[in-house]
Amino acid sequence: MGLDFAANPREHRAMSKLADLCAAARPVDILQLFAAEPDRLSRLSLDVAGIHADLSRLALPLPMLDRLLDVAVAADLVGWRERLVAGAIVNPSEARPATHLAERGSGRPEDVSAAAAGADQVAALARAMRASDVADVIHIGIGGSSLGPALLLDALGRDGDGPNVHVVSNIDGEALARTLAACDPARTRLVVVSKTFTTAETMTNADTALAWWAAAGVLDARSQTIAITARPDRAEAWGAGTVLPFAESVGGRYSLWSAVGLPLAIRCGPDALAELRAGAAVMDAHFCQAPFAANLPVLAGLADVWAAHVQGQPTRGVFCYDDRLRLLPSYLQQLEMESNGKSVTRAGEPVPGPTAPITWGGTGTDAQHAVFQLLHQGTVIGPVEFVAVREPGHKLPATHHQQLLANCFAQGAALLKGRSFDAALALSGNDPALARAKTFSGNRPSSTLLLDRLDPHTLGALIALYEHRVFVVAVLLGINPFDQWGVELGKEMANAMLAGDDLGFDPSTADLLARAGI
């Protein structure tokens, strides 16, 4: 590739500093940190772009945070951030830059100009569709081509006045069948999204949808199809009537800012997508300009490294106390685990320790009645992130939102405080066995992101925050967050199975293939 990404002495020094930090780590009493660190709350609370972040209840002592800041300097976070924004190669395994920031105005002039031209195309198409008699749009894509659009639609689309947009991703025919059953072929349009325009699930679903139109007597559905792809040549050869391109250097899980965000513009109008990008741009500016010690993505990323890599905590839970954000945990699973779920560095050397934790989560207060038993009293401990919105998105009685926020704040407080055996004993009729069952160890880490309101601007800032903290983690660990080779092997095997090729499968797999008749 003509590029030497072998680990240099500076990166080795960073990993050495991180190893020293791992060796120095000791059990942490979070409540004692508040007592010993009078400025803890002020140092670990920030307000950026309509988001209040409180990281003070994480099990990260301030002296250790200072050492992590030193690791960030040693790892050349400034240099990598500059390379990211400048459109330099930051994805060495594919010899590519990562230009998603250009979609919201930061980057090389030519990348920003191309992104702006693409945004104009999207806006014009959305306006035309909103002014037409189209009632429904079927958006077919998978991975980054579906998770981002689905999140945007679910979070912001309820009050939209444009056509309904249905996102279909799964190759399971049930997903497409339900959507087709809800639509009128004569008033429905198809959007096909695939970066390569070869994704098997997407192209199969698209062909099946076109057959549905043909069976209903709509014979020009293919020529009315909108294709969104980094390979416009393939989309044109396929016969799409309209092709919206985006850059090859925009990764799928970072693509909602591009033409992939068309569903939001269709449902809520082009201004909503523009505001989403504008909110992300505010977070971009903060990430690029704020000192590390007062930089929200940097601090959040350092805290993530501390929990997963230094403390070895294997999970990170994200619980959204706003039903409009119920798809955020699923979106973050791809963003965080596909980006940083790696075992080798940029130079191809083994990473000496854990990288990305397992990201999971749910919606409050539903999750309290399902998984919070484990969070409070289970044996697997990892940081919990609460995401809430100060202003409700509905006009129902205020008690709904007051109870929602009270539960959110109470869960974090309870994870920290716990309940002693003596306190439980007093509540258990002095029955020691029952008291032990009612004892909470406490000292369980959590953080809170409190949004002023949920609108396109703030949601854009929130998503950009998560993108940048993923990048910070990758730089500190020396890994490449912009490739995803781990998704390939299973797809290769599935294609071999469908082709009847014998790859010498293990006995269990061979038996399953026989039972399923494949």
Secondary structure, DSSP 4 states (H G I P E B T S, - for coil): -----PPPHHHHHHHHHHHHHHHH-----HHHHHHH-TTHHHHTEEEETTEEEE-TTSS--HHHHHHHHHHHHHTTHHHHHHHHHHT---BTTTTB---GGGGGT-S-HHHHHHHHHHHHHHHHHHHHHHTSS--EEEEE--GGGTHHHHHHHHHHGGG--S-EEEEE--SSHHHHHHHHHTS-GGGEEEEEE-SSS--HHHHHHHHHHHHHHHHTT-TTTGGG-EEEES-HHHHHHHT-SEEEE--TTS-GGG-TTTGGGHHHHHHH-HHHHHHHHHHHHHHHHHHHHS-GGG-HHHHHHHHHHIIIIIS---EEEEEEESGGGTTHHHHHIIIIIIHH--SB-TTSPBPSS--S-EEEEEETTGGGGTTHHHHHH-S----EEEEEESS-SS-S-THHHHHHHHHHHHHHHHHHH-B-HHHHHHTTTT-HHHHHHT-B-----EEEEEES--SHHHHHHHHHHHHHHHHHHHHHHT--TT--GGGHHHHHHHHHHHHT------HHHHHHHHHHT-
